[in-house]
């Protein structure tokens, strides 16, 4: 038998098959990446209309030296979509969840402002004058805003 000729023909098939396999793997990988990117972009672009910002924070006046606490936080919708009032937004001060007095009345439309009032008995911790406090508000849809505020 002529094994040498048979072996020579087998070598010729191997590069062709390897190139075809590499092309198939590249096509499948590119389809997987395309599907992942399109899903991610679709999720992110659906949230681009939601945007809120903390306009200002009112503090109680400290006459005893015990420290101040926020009495009202003003949250404005600067996005292009309406933000639902229920469930109520969550308020965090220095990373601690602070209950709010009542859920805001009505949806927050573009350009309008909600007044968020921390519950005095539970959330109104006294913060030392001159210290920096981090205030974060998260809406029901996951949109949040955060501000570092110096205690007056």
Residue frames as a rotation matrix with the C-alpha (Angstrom) as fourth column:
UNK 1
0.569 0.823 0.000 0.00
0.823 -0.569 0.000 0.00
0.000 0.000 -1.000 0.00
UNK 2
-0.327 -0.638 0.697 0.93
0.616 -0.703 -0.356 3.53
0.717 0.313 0.623 -0.55
UNK 3
0.312 0.435 -0.845 0.57
0.947 -0.214 0.239 5.12
-0.076 -0.875 -0.479 2.91
UNK 4
-0.626 -0.650 -0.431 2.69
0.600 -0.755 0.266 8.08
-0.498 -0.092 0.862 2.01
UNK 5
-0.828 0.375 0.417 0.19
0.191 -0.509 0.839 9.32
0.527 0.774 0.350 -0.59
UNK 6
0.168 0.931 -0.323 -2.74
0.685 0.125 0.717 8.82
0.709 -0.342 -0.617 1.81
UNK 7
0.071 -0.237 -0.969 -0.97
0.924 -0.351 0.154 10.78
-0.376 -0.906 0.194 4.56
UNK 8
-0.895 -0.445 0.029 -0.21
0.412 -0.800 0.435 13.60
-0.170 0.402 0.900 2.18
UNK 9
-0.449 0.820 0.355 -3.90
0.262 -0.259 0.930 13.95
0.854 0.510 -0.099 1.27
UNK 10
0.325 0.556 -0.765 -4.92
0.891 0.093 0.445 14.00
0.318 -0.826 -0.465 4.97
UNK 11
-0.452 -0.562 -0.692 -2.64
0.740 -0.670 0.061 16.94
-0.498 -0.485 0.719 5.61
UNK 12
-0.914 0.124 0.387 -4.40
0.208 -0.676 0.707 18.88
0.349 0.727 0.592 2.87
UNK 13
0.032 0.999 -0.043 -7.81
0.487 0.022 0.873 18.47
0.873 -0.049 -0.486 4.53
UNK 14
-0.007 -0.067 -0.998 -6.68
1.000 -0.002 -0.006 19.59
-0.002 -0.998 0.067 7.98
UNK 15
-0.888 -0.328 -0.322 -6.00
0.352 -0.936 -0.016 23.31
-0.296 -0.128 0.946 7.18
UNK 16
-0.680 0.703 0.209 -9.31
-0.088 -0.361 0.928 23.65
0.728 0.612 0.307 5.33
UNK 17
0.176 0.764 -0.620 -11.30
0.637 0.393 0.664 22.18
0.751 -0.512 -0.418 8.19
UNK 18
-0.279 -0.338 -0.899 -9.47
0.935 -0.307 -0.175 24.29
-0.217 -0.890 0.401 10.77
UNK 19
-0.996 -0.055 0.067 -10.15
0.073 -0.951 0.301 27.49
0.047 0.304 0.951 8.81
UNK 20
-0.320 0.947 0.017 -13.84
0.008 -0.015 1.000 26.63
0.947 0.320 -0.003 8.49
UNK 21
0.180 0.341 -0.923 -14.07
0.892 0.338 0.299 25.86
0.414 -0.877 -0.244 12.22
UNK 22
-0.659 -0.482 -0.578 -12.38
0.685 -0.701 -0.197 29.17
-0.310 -0.526 0.792 13.10
UNK 23
-0.872 0.410 0.267 -14.79
-0.140 -0.732 0.667 31.09
0.469 0.544 0.696 10.85
UNK 24
0.027 0.929 -0.368 -17.78
0.319 0.341 0.884 29.32
0.947 -0.142 -0.288 12.43
UNK 25
-0.035 -0.102 -0.994 -16.52
0.999 0.031 -0.039 30.06
0.035 -0.994 0.101 15.97
UNK 26
-0.921 -0.347 -0.175 -15.94
0.350 -0.937 0.013 33.73
-0.169 -0.049 0.984 15.07
UNK 27
-0.585 0.778 0.227 -19.45
-0.131 -0.366 0.921 34.06
0.800 0.510 0.316 13.63
UNK 28
0.235 0.685 -0.689 -21.07
0.635 0.429 0.643 32.46
0.736 -0.588 -0.334 16.69
UNK 29
-0.326 -0.431 -0.842 -19.01
0.926 -0.324 -0.193 34.60
-0.189 -0.842 0.504 19.08
UNK 30
-0.990 -0.042 0.134 -19.92
0.079 -0.955 0.285 37.78
0.116 0.293 0.949 17.21
UNK 31
-0.213 0.977 0.011 -23.62
0.048 -0.001 0.999 36.88
0.976 0.213 -0.047 17.33
UNK 32
0.198 0.237 -0.951 -23.43
0.916 0.300 0.266 36.28
0.348 -0.924 -0.157 21.09
UNK 33
-0.681 -0.508 -0.528 -21.67
0.658 -0.740 -0.137 39.63
-0.321 -0.441 0.838 21.65
UNK 34
-0.841 0.424 0.336 -24.19
-0.046 -0.674 0.737 41.40
0.539 0.605 0.586 19.39
UNK 35
0.105 0.936 -0.335 -27.15
0.399 0.269 0.877 39.96
0.911 -0.225 -0.345 21.31
UNK 36
0.011 -0.167 -0.986 -25.61
1.000 -0.022 0.015 40.92
-0.024 -0.986 0.167 24.66
UNK 37
-0.893 -0.413 -0.178 -24.78
0.405 -0.911 0.079 44.49
-0.195 -0.001 0.981 23.56
UNK 38
-0.608 0.731 0.309 -28.23
-0.037 -0.415 0.909 45.07
0.793 0.542 0.279 22.06
UNK 39
0.277 0.702 -0.656 -29.90
0.682 0.337 0.649 43.85
0.676 -0.628 -0.385 25.25
UNK 40
-0.230 -0.465 -0.855 -27.68
0.933 -0.354 -0.058 46.05
-0.276 -0.812 0.515 27.40
UNK 41
-0.982 -0.140 0.126 -28.16
0.177 -0.916 0.361 49.14
0.065 0.377 0.924 25.22
UNK 42
-0.287 0.952 0.109 -31.91
0.184 -0.057 0.981 48.60
0.940 0.301 -0.159 25.12
UNK 43
0.289 0.345 -0.893 -32.05
0.914 0.177 0.365 48.44
0.284 -0.922 -0.264 28.92
UNK 44
-0.498 -0.586 -0.639 -29.90
0.755 -0.656 0.012 51.55
-0.426 -0.477 0.769 29.36
UNK 45
-0.946 0.123 0.299 -31.70
0.096 -0.776 0.624 53.67
0.309 0.619 0.722 26.79
UNK 46
-0.013 0.991 -0.133 -35.07
0.550 0.118 0.827 52.90
0.835 -0.062 -0.547 28.34
UNK 47
0.352 0.098 -0.931 -33.86
0.927 -0.172 0.332 54.66
-0.128 -0.980 -0.152 31.51
UNK 48
-0.625 -0.722 0.298 -32.39
0.757 -0.654 0.003 57.78
0.192 0.227 0.955 29.89
UNK 49
-0.111 0.656 0.747 -35.57
0.202 -0.721 0.663 59.80
0.973 0.224 -0.052 30.41
UNK 50
0.805 0.386 -0.450 -35.43
0.480 0.021 0.877 59.42
0.348 -0.922 -0.168 34.21
UNK 51
-0.364 -0.925 0.112 -33.33
0.613 -0.329 -0.718 62.05
0.701 -0.193 0.687 35.95
UNK 52
0.806 0.585 -0.095 -33.74
0.431 -0.469 0.771 63.74
0.407 -0.662 -0.629 39.32
UNK 53
-0.352 -0.904 0.245 -31.66
0.393 -0.380 -0.837 66.20
0.850 -0.198 0.489 41.31
UNK 54
0.195 0.313 -0.929 -31.71
0.974 -0.169 0.148 67.44
-0.111 -0.935 -0.338 44.90
UNK 55
0.368 0.023 0.930 -32.29
0.448 -0.880 -0.155 71.19
0.815 0.474 -0.334 44.57
UNK 56
-0.291 -0.448 0.845 -31.83
-0.541 -0.652 -0.532 72.19
0.789 -0.612 -0.052 48.20
UNK 57
-0.147 0.178 -0.973 -31.99
0.709 0.705 0.022 71.01
0.690 -0.687 -0.230 51.80
UNK 58
0.277 0.285 0.918 -33.60
-0.456 -0.802 0.386 72.90
0.846 -0.525 -0.092 54.69
UNK 59
-0.465 -0.485 -0.741 -32.07
0.496 0.550 -0.672 72.43
0.733 -0.680 -0.015 58.14
UNK 60
0.715 0.645 -0.269 -33.57
0.572 -0.319 0.756 73.19
0.401 -0.694 -0.597 61.52
UNK 61
0.323 -0.611 0.722 -31.88
-0.394 -0.781 -0.484 75.99
0.860 -0.128 -0.493 63.41
UNK 62
0.231 -0.367 -0.901 -29.46
0.740 0.667 -0.082 74.82
0.632 -0.648 0.425 66.07
UNK 63
0.384 -0.052 0.922 -29.59
-0.392 -0.913 0.111 77.08
0.836 -0.404 -0.371 69.11
UNK 64
0.922 0.044 0.385 -28.56
-0.378 0.316 0.870 74.52
-0.083 -0.948 0.308 71.72
UNK 65
-0.034 -0.994 -0.102 -25.32
-0.994 0.023 0.110 73.28
-0.107 0.105 -0.989 70.17
UNK 66
0.117 0.155 0.981 -26.73
-0.316 0.942 -0.112 69.75
-0.942 -0.297 0.159 69.86
UNK 67
-0.853 -0.424 0.304 -26.54
0.158 0.345 0.925 69.79
-0.497 0.838 -0.228 66.07
UNK 68
-0.285 0.741 -0.607 -28.90
-0.845 -0.494 -0.206 70.25
-0.452 0.455 0.767 63.13
UNK 69
-0.527 0.196 0.827 -31.08
0.370 0.929 0.016 67.86
-0.765 0.314 -0.562 61.18
UNK 70
-0.983 0.181 0.043 -32.71
-0.031 -0.383 0.923 68.19
0.184 0.906 0.382 57.74
UNK 71
-0.496 0.868 -0.010 -36.36
-0.114 -0.077 -0.990 69.26
-0.861 -0.490 0.137 57.85
UNK 72
0.712 0.702 0.004 -37.11
-0.081 0.088 -0.993 69.27
-0.697 0.707 0.119 54.11
UNK 73
-0.546 -0.815 0.195 -35.35
0.101 0.167 0.981 68.03
-0.832 0.555 -0.009 50.99
UNK 74
0.398 0.687 -0.608 -36.47
-0.504 -0.390 -0.770 69.31
-0.766 0.613 0.192 47.59
UNK 75
-0.463 -0.464 0.755 -36.26
0.288 0.727 0.624 66.78
-0.838 0.506 -0.203 44.73
UNK 76
0.156 0.481 -0.863 -36.76
-0.668 -0.592 -0.451 68.04
-0.728 0.647 0.229 41.16
UNK 77
0.362 0.051 0.931 -37.44
0.540 0.802 -0.254 65.96
-0.760 0.595 0.263 38.04
UNK 78
0.021 -0.432 -0.901 -35.07
-0.574 -0.743 0.343 67.18
-0.819 0.510 -0.264 35.32
UNK 79
-0.785 -0.280 0.552 -35.70
0.181 0.749 0.638 64.20
-0.592 0.601 -0.537 33.03
UNK 80
-0.780 0.480 -0.400 -38.19
-0.599 -0.390 0.700 63.76
0.180 0.786 0.592 30.23
UNK 81
-0.374 0.669 -0.643 -40.44
0.222 0.737 0.638 61.16
0.901 0.096 -0.424 31.90
UNK 82
0.270 0.571 0.776 -42.89
-0.729 -0.406 0.552 61.28
0.630 -0.714 0.306 34.78
UNK 83
-0.782 -0.553 -0.287 -41.82
-0.172 0.635 -0.753 59.57
0.599 -0.540 -0.592 38.01
UNK 84
0.166 0.911 -0.377 -44.49
0.176 0.349 0.921 57.65
0.970 -0.219 -0.103 39.92
UNK 85
-0.009 -0.085 0.996 -45.20
-0.834 -0.549 -0.054 58.55
0.552 -0.831 -0.065 43.54
UNK 86
0.521 0.234 0.821 -45.84
-0.714 0.646 0.269 54.98
-0.468 -0.726 0.504 44.62
UNK 87
0.542 -0.057 -0.839 -43.88
0.829 0.199 0.522 53.32
0.138 -0.978 0.155 45.98
UNK 88
0.990 -0.104 -0.096 -42.41
-0.070 -0.951 0.302 56.32
-0.123 -0.292 -0.948 47.75
UNK 89
0.417 -0.908 -0.034 -38.80
-0.222 -0.066 -0.973 57.32
0.881 0.413 -0.229 47.18
UNK 90
0.703 -0.274 -0.657 -36.21
0.694 0.468 0.548 56.18
0.157 -0.840 0.519 49.72
UNK 91
0.719 -0.438 0.540 -34.00
-0.416 -0.893 -0.172 58.57
0.558 -0.101 -0.824 51.62
UNK 92
0.539 -0.653 -0.532 -30.52
0.797 0.600 0.070 57.76
0.274 -0.461 0.844 52.89
UNK 93
0.799 -0.400 0.449 -28.45
-0.464 -0.885 0.037 60.06
0.383 -0.238 -0.893 55.06
UNK 94
-0.085 -0.950 0.299 -24.83
-0.994 0.099 0.033 58.97
-0.061 -0.295 -0.954 55.44
UNK 95
-0.685 -0.211 -0.697 -25.83
-0.459 0.869 0.187 55.56
0.566 0.448 -0.692 54.11
UNK 96
-0.905 0.426 0.006 -28.57
0.228 0.495 -0.839 55.02
-0.360 -0.758 -0.545 56.72
UNK 97
-0.509 0.808 0.296 -32.16
0.543 0.034 0.839 54.55
0.668 0.588 -0.456 55.55
UNK 98
-0.947 0.246 -0.207 -34.28
0.000 -0.645 -0.764 57.38
-0.321 -0.724 0.610 56.96
UNK 99
-0.289 0.915 0.281 -38.08
0.934 0.333 -0.127 57.08
-0.210 0.225 -0.951 56.93
UNK 100
-0.917 0.098 0.386 -40.01
0.057 -0.927 0.370 59.93
0.394 0.361 0.845 55.33
UNK 101
-0.769 0.631 0.103 -43.12
-0.367 -0.303 -0.879 61.47
-0.524 -0.714 0.465 56.87
UNK 102
0.323 0.900 0.292 -45.46
-0.053 0.325 -0.944 60.75
-0.945 0.290 0.153 53.96
UNK 103
-0.262 -0.331 0.906 -45.25
0.847 0.371 0.381 59.68
-0.462 0.867 0.183 50.35
UNK 104
-0.883 -0.064 -0.465 -45.24
-0.122 -0.925 0.359 62.62
-0.454 0.373 0.809 47.93
UNK 105
0.092 0.992 0.087 -48.67
0.102 0.077 -0.992 63.46
-0.990 0.101 -0.094 46.55
UNK 106
0.888 0.386 -0.251 -49.03
-0.210 -0.148 -0.967 62.71
-0.410 0.911 -0.050 42.85
UNK 107
0.554 -0.684 0.475 -46.51
0.825 0.530 -0.198 61.83
-0.116 0.502 0.857 40.20
UNK 108
0.152 -0.623 -0.767 -43.44
0.122 -0.758 0.641 63.98
-0.981 -0.191 -0.039 39.66
UNK 109
0.819 0.198 0.538 -43.70
0.548 0.007 -0.836 65.46
-0.170 0.980 -0.103 36.18
UNK 110
-0.028 -0.903 0.428 -40.86
0.951 -0.156 -0.266 67.10
0.306 0.400 0.864 34.30
UNK 111
-0.397 -0.272 0.876 -39.72
0.173 -0.960 -0.220 70.35
0.901 0.064 0.428 35.90
UNK 112
0.570 0.685 0.454 -41.75
-0.354 -0.293 0.888 69.91
0.741 -0.667 0.076 39.09
UNK 113
-0.562 -0.800 0.210 -40.46
-0.445 0.078 -0.892 69.40
0.698 -0.594 -0.399 42.61
UNK 114
0.462 0.579 -0.671 -41.35
0.362 0.568 0.739 67.08
0.809 -0.585 0.053 45.49
UNK 115
0.012 -0.424 0.906 -40.79
-0.848 -0.485 -0.215 68.07
0.531 -0.765 -0.365 49.10
UNK 116
0.255 -0.028 -0.967 -39.44
0.255 0.966 0.040 65.12
0.933 -0.257 0.253 51.05
UNK 117
0.266 -0.053 0.963 -39.65
-0.810 -0.554 0.193 65.40
0.523 -0.831 -0.190 54.83
UNK 118
-0.578 -0.503 -0.642 -37.64
-0.048 0.807 -0.589 63.04
0.815 -0.310 -0.490 57.05
UNK 119
0.519 0.750 -0.409 -39.59
0.349 0.251 0.903 61.57
0.780 -0.612 -0.131 59.98
UNK 120
0.270 -0.465 0.843 -38.54
-0.637 -0.743 -0.206 63.70
0.722 -0.482 -0.496 62.97
UNK 121
0.693 0.060 0.719 -38.73
-0.688 0.355 0.633 61.01
-0.217 -0.933 0.287 65.64
UNK 122
0.799 -0.322 0.508 -36.79
0.280 0.947 0.160 58.35
-0.532 0.015 0.847 63.75
UNK 123
0.493 -0.586 0.643 -34.68
0.855 0.190 -0.483 60.01
0.161 0.788 0.595 61.11
UNK 124
0.750 -0.163 0.641 -33.81
-0.032 -0.977 -0.211 63.43
0.661 0.138 -0.738 62.40
UNK 125
0.444 -0.714 -0.541 -30.46
0.895 0.322 0.310 62.65
-0.047 -0.621 0.782 63.91
UNK 126
0.922 -0.183 -0.341 -28.55
-0.123 -0.974 0.190 65.74
-0.367 -0.134 -0.921 64.95
UNK 127
0.503 -0.788 0.355 -25.48
0.816 0.298 -0.495 66.33
0.284 0.539 0.793 62.79
UNK 128
0.117 -0.553 -0.825 -22.64
0.725 -0.520 0.451 68.50
-0.679 -0.651 0.340 64.05
UNK 129
0.897 0.200 -0.393 -22.35
-0.033 -0.858 -0.512 71.98
-0.440 0.472 -0.763 62.62
UNK 130
0.242 -0.823 -0.514 -19.73
-0.892 -0.397 0.217 72.18
-0.382 0.406 -0.830 59.87
UNK 131
-0.451 -0.384 0.806 -19.71
-0.114 0.920 0.375 68.43
-0.885 0.077 -0.459 59.20
UNK 132
-0.578 0.216 -0.787 -20.47
-0.814 -0.091 0.573 67.04
0.052 0.972 0.229 55.75
UNK 133
-0.205 0.641 0.740 -23.55
-0.255 0.695 -0.672 64.85
-0.945 -0.326 0.021 55.33
UNK 134
-0.972 -0.070 -0.223 -24.26
-0.233 0.275 0.933 62.66
-0.004 0.959 -0.284 52.27
UNK 135
-0.160 0.980 0.118 -27.93
-0.419 0.041 -0.907 62.71
-0.894 -0.195 0.404 51.25
UNK 136
-0.977 -0.121 -0.175 -29.16
-0.211 0.454 0.866 60.20
-0.025 0.883 -0.469 48.67
UNK 137
-0.067 0.991 0.113 -32.69
-0.596 0.051 -0.801 59.78
-0.800 -0.121 0.588 47.30
UNK 138
-0.979 -0.186 0.086 -33.70
-0.065 0.676 0.734 56.79
-0.195 0.713 -0.674 45.18
UNK 139
-0.237 0.937 -0.255 -36.98
-0.964 -0.259 -0.057 56.67
-0.119 0.232 0.965 43.23
UNK 140
0.399 0.508 0.764 -39.09
-0.434 0.838 -0.331 53.56
-0.808 -0.199 0.554 42.67
UNK 141
0.989 0.012 -0.148 -37.61
-0.143 0.350 -0.926 53.12
0.040 0.937 0.348 39.18
UNK 142
0.551 -0.833 -0.054 -34.05
0.810 0.517 0.278 53.05
-0.204 -0.197 0.959 40.51
UNK 143
0.238 -0.456 0.858 -33.11
0.410 -0.754 -0.514 56.59
0.880 0.474 0.007 39.53
UNK 144
0.541 -0.080 -0.837 -31.13
0.828 -0.121 0.547 58.28
-0.145 -0.989 0.001 42.26
UNK 145
0.422 -0.480 0.769 -29.39
0.038 -0.838 -0.544 61.51
0.906 0.259 -0.336 43.11
UNK 146
0.459 -0.384 -0.801 -26.83
0.886 0.259 0.384 62.18
0.060 -0.886 0.459 45.77
UNK 147
0.471 -0.313 0.825 -25.44
-0.024 -0.939 -0.343 65.37
0.882 0.141 -0.450 47.28
UNK 148
-0.209 -0.571 -0.794 -22.87
0.921 0.157 -0.356 66.17
0.328 -0.805 0.494 49.94
UNK 149
0.480 0.525 0.703 -24.27
0.197 -0.845 0.497 68.91
0.855 -0.100 -0.509 52.14
UNK 150
-0.702 -0.707 -0.090 -22.45
0.310 -0.188 -0.932 70.85
0.642 -0.682 0.351 54.83
UNK 151
0.153 0.767 -0.623 -24.44
0.945 0.071 0.319 71.17
0.289 -0.638 -0.714 58.05
UNK 152
0.084 -0.084 0.993 -25.09
0.107 -0.990 -0.092 74.87
0.991 0.114 -0.074 58.81
